[in-house]
């Protein structure tokens, strides 16, 4: 038991340092291209912090543990929303740009409706379903890359309005660009202002690698500890493994808050939830199609269909709908989500 505990601690330390570098690299890239942090969080950061879920679910699918492959994705969405995002919202609620937020949210619910439709109507995820989910991931990424490109072009046009007006226009554009760069450096802080693009990319990549290794150490050794205590596999997947693979999001959220990048944290959670459905589940299902696990029953129904999927929808609706309506987050949302997560965990361990 000593070795798993030591490796568990090492994994936690790697996660913390990796999260710190990952956030620095992501925000540096966002500032360089003048891309909204929420959009970066919903794409680049989300892919990096979702890597542990992809690896765990793919490994579980290869080894025939469908309960872990299935429960990890659903459990991670619930954990990301009602624990990680909830902590962010409860500690530092703030304003949100509806235009940046609405597409990832709508895309998530479209994917979730498709996922739930298959689960409730057939009870089986086929390889075709997995490929369709991966196709949704490709569509989302293509759209967001084009959106980023559009934002960059718009920023460049705004900074160079007099390009066709001769030297005076060039000088004016140069002055405007220099002024914008100076202001951006002031907003970003001295450390981010000094980072080159190459260093930001290096921080992003190395941070993602440390997060992936740290999460794997935490999950593998944490699962060994849980099994030694006699916890069922289905409960491990929906709670312990889900929490373990969501630690990158938690570390990123805490680091983002500490560095004053709350929008990056919220975008990361929403993007990670979407990727859990279309990338994590899509990969696991494509590798090894499986039936919906039925390890327990609630009121005569499969507990996953009666509790897990409805809770997933409810917590995402609670986090996103009021936010889109009011253009800001509230501390009440965070507290309610934390209460829901506590109740969900108690239910899982007592049913």
N, C-alpha and C positions, 0 to 999 in steps of 0.2 A: 504493500500500500504506500510505502514511502516514496518509491520511484514515480508513480503516477501523480502524487501530490507535488513533488518537486517539478516535474515537467509541466504540470498545470500552472504553477507559478511562473515558470519561464515563458510559457505561452502568453500569460497575462502581460508580462513585461514587454514582450515583442509587440503585442497588440497596442499597448500604450504609445511606444515610440513610433511604431509604424503609422498609427493614427495621426500623430503630431506632424510627421513629414508629409503624409498624404494630404492633409488639409492645407499645409503651406504650399505644396505644389499645385493643388487644384485651384486655390484662390489666386495664386500668382498667374496661372494660365488664364483664368477668367478676367483678371485685370488687364493682362496683356492684349487680349482680343476684345476687351470691353464687352464681355458677355455677362448677362445677369448671373449672379451666384446661384440662384435657385435653379436655373437651367443647367449649369455645370453640375450642381448637386444631383439633379435628376438624370444625368447621363454618365459622365466620366466617373464621378465619385461613386455613384450607385453600382456601376459595373465592378469597380475595385472592391467595394465592401460586400458585394454579393458573391464574390469568388468562393468563399468558404462554403456557402450553401450549394453552389454548383458542384464543388468537389465532393462534399458529403453525400448529396443526393445521387450523383453519378456513381460513386463508389457503392452506395447502398443498393442501387439498381443492378449493378454488375453482380453483386453478391446475393441478390434475391431478397433483400430486406425491404419490401415494398412499403411497410409501415413507416420506416424511417424516411424513405424517399418522399412519400406523400405527406407525412406529418411535419417534416422539416420545413417544407414550403409554406403550408397553411399556418403552422405555429410561428414561423418567422414573421409573417405578415402581421399576425396578432401582436406579437412581441414588439415589432418595430413601431407599430401604431400606438398601442395602449401602454407601452412602457417607455420606449426611447423617445418617440415624438412627444409623448405625454410629459416626460421630464423636461424636455426642451421648452414646451409651451408653458408648463407650470412655473418654471424658473424665470423665463424671459419671453413672455408673449409680445408680439409686435405686429406691425403692418405687413401685408402681403400683396404682391403684385398679381392681381387676378389674371391678367393677360398671360403671364408666364406660367401660372399655376394650372390654368383650366385644361390645357391639352393633356398633360400627364395624368390628371385626375380622370378626365373622360376616357382616356385610353385604358386606364386601369380598370374602370368599371365595365367597359366593353369586354375586356379580356376576362374579367371575373364572372360576368354573366355567361359567357361562352363556357368557361370552366365549370361553373355550377350546373349549367344545362346538361352537359355531358355526364356529370356526376349523378344528378338526380334522375335522368332518363335512362341511362344504361348501366350505371354502377361500374363501368369499365373504361379505362383510358387506353385507347388503341394507339398504334404507332402513327396512324394518320392524324390523330388528335395531337400527338407530340409534335409532328412536323408542322401542323397548323399553328400551334403555339410559338414555335421557333420562327415561323413566317411573320407572325405579329411582332416579334422582337425585331426582326429585320426592318419591317415597315416603320416601326417607332424610331429606330436609330436613323434611318434615312431621312425621315421628316425632321428630326431634331438637328441633324447635321446641316440640312438645308436652312433651318431656322437660324442656327448659329452663323452660317455663312451670310444670311440676309442681315443679321444684326451687325456683323462686322462691316459689310458693305455700306450700310446706313450710317455707321459711325464714321467711316472714312469719308463719305460724301459730306457729312456735317462738318468735318474738320477741314475739308478742302473745297469750299464753295466757289472759290475764284480761280480754279485750275485753268479755265480757258480765257482768263483776262490778262494774259501776258505776265511779265515779271512782277508787277505790283501784286497780281493775284497770287503768284507763287510765294512772294514774300509774306503776304498776309496769311496764306495757308500755313507757311512754315512757322510764323509767329503763333498762330492759333494752335497748331500741333504742339509746339513747344510748351505753350501755356497749359494745354490740356494734359500733356505728360507731367508737367510740374504739379498740377492739381491732383492728378491721379496718384502720383508718388506720395503726396501729402496724405491722401485718403487711405492709401494702402499701408502706410507705415514704413519706417526706414528699412526694416528687414526685407519686406516684400519688394520694395522699390529697388533694392540692390540685386535681387535675384535675376539672373539672366533666364531666357527661355529654356536653355539647355539644363540649367540647374533645376528649374521648376519641373521639367519632365522627369529628370533623374529622381527628384524627391517623390514625385507621384508614383513612379515605377517601383522604387525601393520600398516606399511606404506600403504599397499594395502587396509586395512580396512578403514583407514582415507581417502584415495583417493576416495574409493567407496562412503562413507557417504558424503564427501564434494561435490563430483560431483552430487550426487542425490539432495542435497540441492540446488546446483546451478541451475540444470536443472528444478526442480519442481518450484522453486520460480522465476527463470528467465523466464520460460514459462508463469507464471501468469502475470509477468510484461509485457511481449510481447503481450499477449492476451488483456491486459488492454489498450494497445496502438493500438489495431486493426490489428495486423499482422496475415495473413492467416496461417492455420495449416501446409500446404505443405511447405511454406517458413520457418516457424519455424523449421520444421524437418530438412530441407536441410542446414540451416544456424545456427540458434540459438541453437537448441538441439544438432546438430552435433558439434558445437564449444564447447558447454557446456560439452558434454561427451568426447570431445577430450582434455579438459583441463588437465587431468592426463598426457597425452603425452606431452603437452606443458610444464607443471611443471617439468616433468622428463627431457625434453630436456634442459630447462634452468638450472636445477640443475646439470645435467651431464656436461654441458658446463662450469659452474662455478667451478666444481670439476675436470675439465680436462679429462672427459670421453666422448669425442665426438662420438666414435664408438658405445658406448652403446646407445646413443640417436638415431643414424641412424638405428641401428638394431631394436630398439624399434618401430620406425615409420613403417619400412617395415613389421615387425611381426604383428603390430597392424592392418595394412591395410589388411593383409592376414586373420587375425582372424575376422575382420569385415565382410569379405565375407563368410568364411566357418563356423565360430562359431556364430557370432551375427546373420547374416541372416539365417543360418541353424537352429538355435534355434527358431527364430521368425516364420519361415515358417513351421517348424515341429509342433509348437504349434497351429498355425492358418494359413493355406494356404490362399493366397490372390492374387488378380489381380494387375498388375502394375498400380499404381495410375495415374490418368489423370486429374490433377487439372488445367492444362494450356496447350495451344497448340502453337507450333512454326512452321510457314510455313506449317500448316496443319497436323503436326505430334505431337505426345505426347512429351511434353517438356523433360520428363525424358529420353526418348529414343533418342531424337534429340540433347540434350545438356548434361544432367547429366552423363550418362554412357560414352559418348565420352570424356568428360573432365576428368573423372576418369582415363581412359586409357592414355590420353595425358600427364597428369601431372606425372604419374608414369613412363612413357617412358622417359620423359624429365629428371627426377631425376636419373633413373637407367642406361639407355643405355650409355650416355657419361661417367658415372662413371665406368662402367665395361670395356669400351674401353680404358680409360686413367688411370685406377687404382687410381683415385683421384677425389675429388669434386672441383668445381670451384665456385667462388662468383657470376659469371654471372648466373649460374643455379639458385641460391637462389633468385636473384633479379627478374629473369624472372618468377619464380614460384609465388613470392609474387604479381607481377603484374597480373598474371592470376587469383589469388584468389580474388584480389580486383575487377577485371572485372566481375568475376563470381557472387560475392555478389551483385554488382550493377545491374547485369542482373536479379537476383532473385527478387530484391525488386522493379524493374521498369517494368517487363514484364506484 
